[in-house]
Amino acid sequence: MDDAQMEVIMPLIMFGGEAKSSAIEAINAAKTGDFEKADERIKAANEAIVNAHHGQTELLTKAANGEEVPLSIYMVHAQDHLMTGIAFVDLAKEIIELYRVIKTN
């Protein structure tokens, strides 16, 4: 694994984790009725996912162009972080909407 690959992989890990953390913060804000903060944290989570996708797109483009993209435990870990972040954000959006219904009734 060379430095160029790690420069792509590490942001995937970082931004995937950031998305998950922001989604959890959004749920906690909604739980207390602070929907403005919940929306702001979901926006931050979505931005983290977009940033992570830039690195993933770079890797996919290389592979599509016939370049070798070696598989490593770091790559697997990075993809796991990204997918977990995406799942948390999707579920957080649904949970926040449920809290909106509960808090307004």
N, C-alpha and C positions, 0 to 999 in steps of 0.2 A: 504494500500500500504506500503510495507516494504522497507527498505533501499536497499536490494539486487535488487528489481525490479526497483527502481529509478536509480540505477547504470547502468542498461541496458537502461532505457527509456531516461535519460538525454543525453547520447551520440547520440541517434537517433535524438533528437531535434538539438543538436549542429552540428553534421555532416551534417544533412539535410540542415540546414541554411547556413553552410559553403559552401556546394555544390552550392546552389542558388547564394550566393554572388560571388563566384568564376566565375560562369557562366556569371553573369552580367558584371563582370570585363572583361571577355574574349570578350564579345560582344562590349564593349566600346573600347577595344584595337583594335579589328578588324575594327571598325568604323573609327579609325584614321589611319588605314593601318599598325598597329604594329602586324603583324601576329605571330611573334615569341612570343610576350607576350600573345597573344590570345591563342596560343597553350599551353603555360605554364600554364595559368589559367584554361584551360579545363582539362589539366592533373591533376591539383590540385583538381578540381571539381570531377573528376572521382575517385581520391583517397579518397575523403571525402565520396562518395557514397559507396565505398568498405568498408570503416571503419564503416559506418552506418549499412551495411548489416551484419556485424559480430554480432552486437547486435540483429538484427532482426532474424538472423539464430538461435541464442541462444534461443530466445523466441519460435520460431517455433519448435525447437528440443524438448524443454520442453513439449510443447503441444502435439507433436507427441508421446512422451513417456508417455502420460497420466497424466502429472503434470498439476495442475490447473494454468492457466495464467490469473489472474484477469484483466478484462477490466476496465479501468478508463479513465477519461478525459485526464489524462497525456499520456496514451497510444494512444488515438485517436489523440491528438495533435502531438505526436512523429511521428506517421504514416503519418499524414498530411504533416509535415515538410519533411519527407523523400520522399514522392511521389512528392511533389512540387519541391524539389531539383532535382529529377530524370527528371521530365518534363522540367525544366529549362535547364538542361544540354543537353538534347536531342535537344531542340529547339535552344539553343545557337550554337550547332555544325552546324545546318542547316543555321542559320543566318551568321555565320562566313564564311561558304562556299559561300554564296551569296555575301558577301563583297569581298571575294577573286576574284570572277568573275567580279564584278563591278570595283574593283581597278586595274585589269589587262587588262581591255578593254578600 
